[in-house]
Each structure stands twice: as C-alpha cells, then as structure tokens.
C-alpha cells in the first residue's frame, strides 16, 4: 500500500488491518495476516497486505460486484450455529425461523451462504 491517494482513508484501512491482526485467529483474514507476518518477519508488511485486502473488498461492495469471501463457509456455518443456539427456540420462532435447531441452521445457511441473485 503506497502513500498515494487520500491519507485519511489509508489511515482508516491501516487501523482496520491492525484490528484484524489483533483479533488473530478469530477470522480467516487474521489467520492469513499472521501467516504472512511469520513468513516475512515484518508486521508492517502484514498490516499493509491485510489493509489492501480490505480495500479490495470495499471496492467490490461499492462497485456492486460480488465480493470474494473473506471467511470460509465452515467458519460462517459455525457462527450461524452459535447464533441459532444463542437465540433460543422462542426467539427463532418469532423471527420466522424453524423452532428446531437443525432446520433453523439449514435456513440460515440458505440465507447467508447462497449468493444473492440481485
């Protein structure tokens, strides 16, 4: 990531990348950043690379292109399972989701993991 362009946006992207690396192994992007840091030996290189990946994702969103997944479907499925358990049976029904856990998880996967046709 060079020094051209808007400095304020560059600073925000760098801060976001540092936050991703602080989160560590909680995200796929954080894992990727730490592997790069281990390989290259310089934290600044890893931060700049993660910031660039964040910038590419923002560009895809603003350009109405489908962004590449930052997280694997396995990690998203795990998060959806935790969400379904945390919601509880009564709140799942109130939200229009199936009361049982397995059908609820399948419905959430259908909603969040399937690419939208818009």
C-alpha positions in Angstrom: 0.0 0.0 0.0 1.7 3.2 -1.2 1.5 6.7 0.0 -0.6 8.0 -2.9 -4.3 8.9 -2.6 -6.3 10.1 0.3 -4.3 9.8 3.5 -7.4 9.7 5.8 -8.8 6.6 4.0 -5.4 5.0 4.0 -5.1 5.6 7.8 -8.5 4.1 8.4 -7.6 1.0 6.3 -4.4 0.5 8.2 -6.2 0.9 11.6 -8.8 -1.7 10.4 -6.0 -4.1 9.3 -4.3 -3.7 12.7 -7.6 -4.5 14.4 -8.0 -7.6 12.2 -4.5 -8.8 13.2 -5.2 -8.1 16.9 -8.2 -10.4 16.6 -5.8 -13.0 15.5 -7.1 -16.4 14.6 -10.8 -15.4 15.1 -11.1 -14.5 11.4 -9.8 -16.1 8.2 -8.2 -12.8 7.2 -6.5 -12.5 10.6 -5.1 -16.0 10.2 -3.8 -15.1 6.7 -2.2 -11.9 8.0 -0.4 -13.7 10.8 0.9 -16.4 8.5 2.2 -13.7 6.2 3.9 -12.0 9.2 5.5 -15.3 10.2 6.8 -15.8 6.7 8.0 -12.2 6.0 9.1 -11.3 9.6 7.8 -7.8 9.4 4.5 -6.7 11.0 4.2 -3.6 8.8 4.2 -5.8 5.6 1.4 -7.9 7.0 -0.6 -4.9 8.1 -0.3 -3.3 4.6 -1.3 -6.6 2.9 -4.4 -7.0 5.1 -5.3 -3.4 4.5 -5.1 -3.9 0.8 -7.3 -7.0 1.0 -9.8 -4.9 3.0 -9.6 -2.2 0.3 -10.3 -4.7 -2.5 -13.4 -6.0 -0.5 -14.7 -2.4 -0.1 -14.2 -1.7 -3.8 -16.1 -4.9 -4.7 -19.0 -3.8 -2.4 -19.1 -0.3 -3.8 -18.9 -1.5 -7.4 -21.8 -3.9 -7.0 -19.6 -6.8 -7.8 -19.9 -9.9 -5.6 -17.0 -9.7 -3.1 -14.8 -12.7 -2.6 -15.5 -14.4 0.7 -13.2 -13.2 3.5 -14.3 -16.2 5.6 -14.7 -19.8 4.7 -18.2 -21.3 4.7 -17.1 -23.5 7.5 -16.4 -20.6 9.8 -19.6 -18.8 8.8 -21.6 -22.1 9.5 -20.0 -22.3 13.0 -21.0 -18.7 13.6 -24.6 -19.3 12.4 -24.8 -22.3 14.7 -23.8 -20.3 17.7 -26.3 -17.6 16.7 -29.1 -20.2 16.4 -28.3 -21.6 19.8 -28.0 -18.2 21.4 -31.3 -17.1 20.0 -33.2 -19.9 21.6 -36.3 -21.7 20.4 -38.9 -19.0 21.2 -36.9 -16.2 19.5 -36.2 -18.3 16.5 -40.0 -18.8 16.0 -40.6 -15.0 16.5 -38.1 -14.3 13.7 -39.8 -16.7 11.4 -37.2 -19.4 11.6 -37.9 -23.1 12.3 -38.0 -23.9 16.0 -35.8 -26.9 15.8 -32.0 -26.3 15.7 -31.1 -28.3 12.6 -33.8 -26.9 10.2 -33.0 -23.4 11.6 -29.3 -23.8 10.8 -30.2 -25.0 7.2 -32.4 -22.0 6.7 -29.7 -19.6 8.0 -27.2 -21.2 5.7 -29.5 -20.8 2.8 -30.0 -17.2 3.6 -26.4 -16.2 4.3 -24.2 -18.6 2.3 -26.1 -18.6 -1.0 -25.1 -15.8 -3.4 -27.9 -13.4 -3.9 -29.4 -13.0 -7.4 -29.6 -9.2 -7.3 
